[in-house]
Amino acid sequence: MSGDTRQERDLLGEMTLPGSALYGIHAARARANFPLTGRTPHPALVRAYGDVKLAALRVNRALGWWSDDHGKFEAMERACSEMASGLLDEHIVVDALQGGAGTSTNQNVNEVLANRALQLLGLEPGVGGRVSPSEDLNLHQSTNDTYPTAMRVAAIRLVRELETELVSLQESFQVAEKRFSHVVKLGRTQMRDAVLTTLGREMSAYAEAINRDRWRVYKCEERLRVVNLGGTAIGTGLAAPRDYIFRVVDELRAITGIGLARAENLVEATQNADVFVEVSGILKACAASLHKICTDLRLMSSGPEGGLGEIRLPAVQGGSSIMPGKVNPVIPEAVSQAAMLVMGHDVTIGFACASGSLELNPFLPLVAHCLLESLDLLARACRILRESCVEGIEADEARCRRHVETSTATVTALLPAIGYDAASEIAAEVQSSGRGVKEVALDQGRLTEEEFEALITPEAVCRLGMPRPYEEGLP
């Protein structure tokens, strides 16, 4: 070591590194070799890796390793805890996408933990050899069991965050359902006026869709909790003591508080990544729900003068650099883009997981990048949709009422009282004259004003089925 730099050597030769860097030669080579996304591995993955390394460290200690150097064990244990707490994120410098099935991430983690332990022991990073990235921090491990295990732990934590946001979004739509239960409006099919409904009913449909997504997302944890930790290179546990294999997942479960279980077939669990395809499919379904809801919100708020204009979304920013006064539905637009990206990630995850070969899938870094980002995107999308849009939606009740009075869709609501033929005559007159449904119905003497109003109340348009008093003799 000389001044602000230090020399490190591996099987390919020597490299000069910053003297204070916690990463080492392998991470330095990987950073130079894979300048792809310009983004490092997801912080949740790095922190989960800290937990995985801590579990391995504690089990190895219980089996007798480092018994003559307790200070060294304590330093490594603290370094792992710091990584698990997010204190060492900045020292993971490799690109999120990399060759080697995640080896560069694992090696970067090992180097950072070893060098941080050296610092805690009062030594310089990379000097002295008292703590080894491979012989100590990677003891009885492989990238092939630690990386996918860390992926699963990270994904479960983000699944829980997403579930929380989905519950909050569902509740916000349920509040909107109650707020707008009295607002009768047009229901539409194929972008055409259909029958009457209420704005509250539409909000209830969104709440139920999000509830369904919340339940599916909740079940993802069950799919992700089975790990291959202890399988080392290909699931056979090569170079790991039998006691270590049986105990390490239990220790990780205790550290994380997650109901992790060791795979019964470690070889199979190391080969196959189909569980990530399944989980990604559930996230795609959630994205589809969000996109559909956002499209509806944009349509119902369209105009405002020249469109449907049934609701007003919160104005969060100016919408144009050339059109004064224009305010766009930017929150639903942004959430839709997040949803589209999640759908694209699903395609990528499926392709990557299908591209594994023999005993390993070398494309897990891509899977981790897309899956963890999808979870993040959906959680953030749910939060901004709730906070910046749904909670501030207002109904334009006057506009909704005008639509009801002028659209032939309202004629269907009159069927229980006047029958199909009379309703058809009213519809024909409305279409030919341009007059409103109520006006024509009253002029033709089909209904009184009180009878008309009773047929278009929120209770009337939302009842399940309809009475048929005009058809005598029916049971």
C-alpha positions in Angstrom: 0.0 0.0 0.0 1.3 3.4 -0.9 -0.4 6.7 0.0 -3.9 6.7 -1.4 -3.7 3.5 -3.3 -3.1 -0.2 -2.7 -2.2 -3.2 -4.9 -4.2 -6.4 -5.0 -3.5 -9.5 -6.9 -5.7 -12.3 -8.3 -5.2 -15.1 -10.8 -5.3 -12.6 -13.7 -2.6 -10.3 -12.2 -2.4 -7.1 -10.2 -4.6 -4.0 -10.0 -4.3 -0.7 -8.3 -7.2 0.2 -6.0 -8.1 3.3 -3.9 -6.5 2.7 -0.5 -9.7 3.3 1.4 -12.0 1.3 -0.8 -13.9 -1.5 0.9 -14.4 -3.3 -2.4 -11.5 -5.4 -3.8 -10.0 -6.6 -7.0 -12.9 -8.8 -8.1 -15.4 -6.0 -7.8 -13.0 -3.6 -9.6 -12.7 -6.0 -12.5 -16.5 -6.5 -12.6 -17.1 -2.8 -12.6 -14.8 -2.4 -15.6 -16.2 -5.5 -17.4 -19.9 -4.8 -17.1 -20.7 -1.1 -17.7 -24.3 -1.9 -18.7 -27.1 -0.3 -16.7 -25.0 2.2 -14.7 -27.0 1.0 -11.7 -25.7 -1.2 -8.8 -27.7 -4.2 -7.5 -31.0 -3.3 -5.7 -30.4 -2.2 -2.1 -32.8 -4.8 -0.9 -30.7 -7.5 -2.4 -27.5 -6.1 -0.8 -29.1 -6.0 2.6 -30.5 -9.4 2.3 -27.1 -10.6 1.4 -25.9 -9.2 4.7 -28.4 -11.4 6.5 -27.4 -14.5 4.4 -23.7 -13.9 5.3 -24.6 -13.3 8.9 -26.5 -16.6 9.1 -23.6 -18.5 7.5 -21.1 -16.8 9.8 -23.0 -17.7 13.0 -23.5 -21.3 12.0 -19.9 -21.7 11.1 -18.9 -20.2 14.4 -21.2 -22.6 16.3 -19.4 -25.4 14.5 -16.0 -24.3 15.7 -14.6 -21.9 13.2 -12.7 -18.9 14.5 -12.8 -20.3 18.0 -9.2 -19.1 18.6 -9.9 -15.6 17.3 -13.1 -14.3 18.8 -12.3 -10.7 17.9 -12.2 -11.6 14.3 -15.6 -13.3 14.5 -17.1 -10.3 16.3 -15.7 -7.9 13.6 -17.2 -10.0 10.8 -20.5 -10.3 12.6 -20.7 -6.6 13.0 -19.8 -6.0 9.4 -22.6 -8.3 8.3 -25.1 -6.6 10.5 -24.1 -3.2 9.1 -24.6 -4.5 5.6 -28.0 -5.9 6.6 -28.9 -2.5 8.0 -28.0 -0.7 4.7 -24.9 1.0 6.1 -22.6 -0.4 3.4 -24.8 0.0 0.3 -22.4 2.6 -1.3 -19.5 0.1 -1.3 -21.4 -2.4 -3.6 -20.1 -1.0 -6.9 -20.7 -3.7 -9.5 -23.4 -3.3 -12.2 -26.8 -4.9 -11.6 -26.3 -6.9 -14.8 -23.3 -9.1 -14.9 -22.0 -12.3 -16.2 -21.3 -15.2 -13.8 -24.8 -15.8 -12.3 -24.2 -13.1 -9.6 -20.7 -14.1 -8.7 -19.5 -10.5 -9.0 -22.2 -9.4 -6.5 -21.3 -12.2 -4.1 -17.6 -11.4 -4.4 -18.2 -7.6 -3.9 -20.2 -8.5 -0.8 -17.4 -10.7 0.5 -14.7 -8.1 -0.1 -16.7 -5.3 1.5 -17.5 -7.4 4.6 -13.9 -8.6 4.9 -12.4 -5.1 4.6 -15.0 -3.6 6.9 -14.1 -6.3 9.5 -10.4 -5.3 9.0 -11.3 -1.7 9.7 -13.2 -2.7 12.9 -10.0 -4.6 13.9 -8.0 -1.5 13.5 -6.4 -2.7 10.2 -6.2 -1.2 6.7 -8.5 -2.6 4.0 -6.8 -5.3 1.9 -3.8 -5.5 4.2 -2.7 -8.2 6.7 -4.8 -11.1 5.5 -6.4 -11.6 8.9 -9.8 -11.6 7.3 -10.3 -13.3 3.9 -13.2 -12.6 1.5 -13.2 -16.2 0.3 -12.0 -18.3 3.2 -13.9 -16.5 5.9 -16.9 -14.6 4.4 -17.6 -17.2 1.8 -17.0 -20.2 4.0 -19.2 -23.2 3.0 -21.0 -21.1 0.5 -21.3 -20.5 -3.2 -22.8 -17.7 -5.3 -25.2 -20.3 -6.6 -26.9 -20.8 -3.2 -26.4 -17.4 -1.5 -27.5 -15.2 -4.5 -30.9 -16.8 -5.1 -31.5 -17.0 -1.3 -30.8 -13.3 -1.0 -33.1 -12.7 -3.9 -35.9 -14.5 -2.2 -35.4 -12.7 1.1 -35.3 -9.3 -0.7 -38.3 -10.1 -2.7 -40.4 -11.2 0.3 -39.6 -7.9 2.1 -40.6 -5.9 -1.0 -43.7 -8.1 -1.4 -44.7 -7.1 2.2 -44.3 -3.5 1.4 -46.3 -3.8 -1.8 -49.1 -5.6 0.1 -49.2 -2.7 2.6 -49.6 -0.2 -0.2 -52.2 -2.2 -1.9 -54.3 -2.4 1.3 -54.0 1.4 1.7 -55.1 1.9 -2.0 -58.0 -0.4 -1.6 -59.1 1.5 1.5 -58.9 4.8 -0.3 -61.2 3.5 -3.1 -63.6 2.2 -0.4 -63.7 5.7 1.1 -64.4 7.0 -2.4 -67.2 4.5 -2.8 -69.0 5.9 0.2 -68.3 9.5 -0.8 -69.8 9.0 -4.2 -72.6 6.5 -3.5 -75.2 9.1 -4.2 -73.9 10.3 -7.6 -75.8 8.7 -10.4 -74.0 8.6 -13.7 -73.8 6.9 -17.0 -72.3 3.4 -17.2 -70.5 2.7 -20.5 -69.6 -0.4 -22.5 -67.5 -0.3 -25.6 -67.0 3.5 -25.1 -70.8 4.0 -25.6 -73.6 5.0 -23.2 -75.1 1.8 -21.7 -77.1 2.0 -18.5 -77.1 4.0 -15.3 -74.8 3.3 -12.4 -73.3 5.3 -9.6 -69.8 6.7 -9.2 -69.6 4.9 -5.9 -70.3 1.6 -7.6 -67.4 2.2 -10.0 -65.1 3.0 -7.1 -66.2 -0.2 -5.4 -65.2 -2.2 -8.5 -61.7 -0.6 -8.3 -61.5 -1.4 -4.6 -62.4 -5.1 -5.2 -59.8 -5.4 -8.0 -57.1 -4.1 -5.8 -58.3 -6.4 -3.0 -57.8 -9.3 -5.3 -54.3 -8.1 -6.2 -53.5 -7.7 -2.6 -54.5 -11.3 -1.8 -52.5 -12.6 -4.8 -49.4 -10.6 -3.7 -49.8 -11.8 -0.2 -49.6 -15.4 -1.4 -46.3 -14.7 -3.1 -44.4 -15.0 0.1 -45.4 -18.7 0.3 -43.9 -19.2 -3.1 -40.6 -17.4 -2.3 -39.8 -18.8 1.1 -38.2 -22.1 0.0 -34.5 -21.5 -0.5 -31.5 -23.5 -1.6 -29.0 -22.2 1.0 -26.6 -24.9 1.9 -26.6 -26.5 -1.5 -23.4 -24.6 -2.5 -22.4 -25.0 -6.2 -25.1 -27.2 -7.7 -27.3 -28.3 -4.8 -25.2 -31.2 -3.6 -23.7 -29.3 -0.7 -20.2 -29.8 -2.0 -17.5 -28.6 0.5 -20.1 -27.8 3.2 -20.4 -29.8 6.5 -23.6 -31.7 6.8 -24.4 -29.9 10.1 -24.0 -26.6 8.4 -26.4 -27.5 5.7 -29.1 -28.6 8.2 -28.7 -25.5 10.4 -28.0 -22.5 8.2 -31.6 -21.9 6.9 -32.9 -22.1 10.5 -30.4 -19.4 11.5 -31.4 -17.2 8.5 -35.1 -17.7 9.5 -34.3 -16.5 13.0 -32.4 -13.5 11.7 -35.0 -12.3 9.2 -38.2 -13.3 10.9 -39.3 -14.8 7.6 -40.7 -18.3 7.5 -37.9 -19.7 5.3 -37.5 -23.4 4.6 -34.7 -25.4 3.0 -35.7 -26.9 -0.3 -36.2 -30.7 -0.1 -34.4 -31.1 -3.4 -31.5 -28.6 -3.4 -30.4 -29.7 -6.8 -33.7 -28.9 -8.3 -34.0 -25.6 -6.4 -30.5 -24.6 -7.7 -31.4 -25.4 -11.3 -34.8 -23.9 -11.7 -36.1 -20.4 -11.4 -39.7 -20.9 -12.4 -41.0 -19.5 -9.1 -39.8 -16.1 -10.1 -41.9 -16.4 -13.3 -44.9 -17.3 -11.2 -44.4 -14.3 -8.9 -43.8 -12.0 -11.8 -47.0 -13.1 -13.4 -48.9 -12.0 -10.2 -47.2 -8.7 -10.4 -48.2 -8.3 -14.0 -51.8 -8.9 -13.0 -51.5 -6.2 -10.4 -50.0 -3.9 -13.1 -52.9 -4.7 -15.4 -55.4 -3.6 -12.7 -53.6 -0.4 -12.0 -53.4 0.5 -15.7 -57.1 -0.2 -16.3 -58.1 1.9 -13.3 -55.8 4.7 -14.4 -57.3 4.6 -17.9 -60.8 4.9 -16.4 -59.8 7.9 -14.2 -58.3 9.7 -17.2 -61.4 9.1 -19.3 -63.9 10.1 -16.6 -61.9 13.3 -16.0 -61.4 14.0 -19.7 -62.1 17.5 -21.0 -63.0 19.0 -18.7 -65.3 21.0 -21.0 -65.0 18.9 -24.1 -64.8 15.5 -22.6 -66.7 13.4 -20.0 -65.8 15.6 -17.1 -67.6 13.5 -14.6 -64.8 13.7 -12.0 -62.0 16.2 -11.2 -58.6 14.9 -10.4 -56.3 16.8 -8.1 -54.3 19.4 -10.1 -50.7 18.7 -9.2 -48.8 20.6 -11.9 -49.2 22.7 -15.0 -49.8 20.6 -18.1 -48.4 22.5 -21.0 -45.6 24.8 -22.1 -47.8 26.4 -24.8 -51.4 25.9 -23.8 -52.3 28.2 -20.8 -54.5 26.7 -18.1 -54.1 23.1 -19.3 -53.8 20.6 -16.5 -53.1 17.0 -17.3 -53.9 13.7 -15.5 -50.2 13.2 -14.8 -50.6 10.9 -11.8 -52.6 8.2 -13.6 -50.3 8.7 -16.6 -47.2 8.1 -14.5 -48.8 5.1 -12.7 -49.7 3.6 -16.1 -46.1 3.9 -17.3 -44.9 2.1 -14.2 -47.5 -0.6 -14.9 -46.3 -0.9 -18.5 -42.7 -1.3 -17.4 -43.7 -4.1 -14.9 -45.4 -5.9 -17.8 -42.3 -5.6 -19.8 -40.2 -6.9 -16.9 -42.5 -9.9 -16.8 -41.6 -10.8 -20.3 -37.9 -10.4 -19.6 -38.2 -12.5 -16.4 -39.9 -15.3 -18.2 -37.3 -15.4 -21.0 -34.4 -15.3 -18.5 -35.8 -18.0 -16.3 -36.4 -20.2 -19.3 -32.8 -19.7 -20.4 -31.2 -21.6 -17.6 -29.0 -24.5 -18.6 -28.3 -27.8 -16.8 -27.4 -27.2 -13.2 -27.7 -23.4 -13.0 -29.4 -20.3 -14.4 -26.7 -17.8 -15.3 -29.2 -15.0 -15.8 -30.4 -14.5 -12.2 -28.9 -11.0 -12.0 -31.4 -9.9 -14.8 -34.2 -11.7 -12.9 -33.3 -10.0 -9.7 -33.0 -6.6 -11.4 -36.4 -6.8 -13.0 -38.3 -8.5 -10.2 -37.1 -6.3 -7.4 -37.7 -3.2 -9.5 -41.2 -4.3 -10.4 -42.0 -4.7 -6.7 -40.6 -1.3 -6.0 -42.4 0.3 -8.9 -45.8 -1.1 -8.0 -45.5 -0.1 -4.3 -44.6 3.4 -5.3 -47.2 3.6 -8.0 -49.9 2.5 -5.5 -48.7 5.1 -3.0 -48.7 8.1 -5.4 -52.0 7.0 -7.0 -53.6 7.0 -3.5 -52.0 10.1 -2.0 -51.9 12.4 -5.1 -55.0 11.2 -6.9 -57.7 9.0 -5.4 -57.9 10.8 -2.0 -58.5 14.1 -3.8 -61.0 13.0 -6.5 -64.1 15.2 -6.7 -67.3 14.5 -8.6 -68.9 17.0 -11.0 -72.4 16.1 -9.9 -74.0 18.6 -12.2 -72.2 17.2 -15.3 -73.2 13.7 -14.2 -76.8 14.7 -13.9 -76.9 16.4 -17.3 -75.5 13.2 -18.9 -78.2 11.2 -17.1 -81.0 13.5 -18.4 -79.8 13.7 -22.0 -78.6 10.1 -22.8 -80.8 7.4 -24.1 -79.0 5.1 -21.7 -81.4 6.4 -19.1 -84.3 4.9 -20.9 -83.3 1.5 -19.7 -83.9 2.6 -16.1 -87.6 3.2 -17.0 -88.3 -0.4 -18.1 -89.7 -1.6 -14.8 -92.4 1.0 -14.9 -93.3 1.4 -18.6 -92.0 -1.7 -20.4 -89.8 -2.1 -23.4 -92.1 -0.8 -26.2 -92.9 2.4 -24.5 -89.3 2.9 -23.5 -88.3 2.4 -27.2 -90.7 5.1 -28.3 -89.2 7.5 -25.8 -85.6 6.6 -27.0 -86.6 7.2 -30.6 -88.1 10.6 -29.8 -85.0 11.6 -27.8 -82.7 10.7 -30.7 -84.8 12.5 -33.3 -85.6 15.6 -31.3 -82.5 16.1 -29.2 -84.7 16.6 -26.2 -83.9 15.1 -22.8 -85.3 11.7 -21.7 -87.1 13.2 -18.7 -88.8 15.9 -20.8 -90.0 13.4 -23.4 -91.2 10.8 -20.9 -93.2 13.5 -19.1 -94.6 15.0 -22.3 -95.8 11.6 -23.5 -97.5 11.0 -20.2 -95.6 7.9 -19.5 -94.5 8.9 -16.0 -94.9 11.7 -13.5 -91.8 13.6 -12.4 -91.9 11.8 -9.1 -92.0 8.4 -10.8 -89.1 9.3 -13.1 -86.9 10.5 -10.3 -87.7 7.4 -8.3 -86.4 5.2 -11.2 -83.0 7.0 -11.3 -82.2 7.1 -7.7 -78.9 5.5 -6.6 -80.9 2.7 -4.9 -82.9 2.0 -8.1 -80.0 1.9 -10.5 -77.8 -0.2 -8.2 -80.4 -2.9 -7.1 -79.6 -6.4 -8.3 -82.1 -7.2 -11.0 -85.3 -5.3 -11.5 -89.0 -5.6 -10.7 -91.4 -6.2 -13.6 -94.8 -4.8 -12.5 -95.8 -4.2 -16.1 -95.7 -8.0 -16.8 -98.8 -9.2 -15.1 -99.2 -12.8 -14.2 -95.5 -13.5 -13.5 -94.7 -15.1 -10.2 
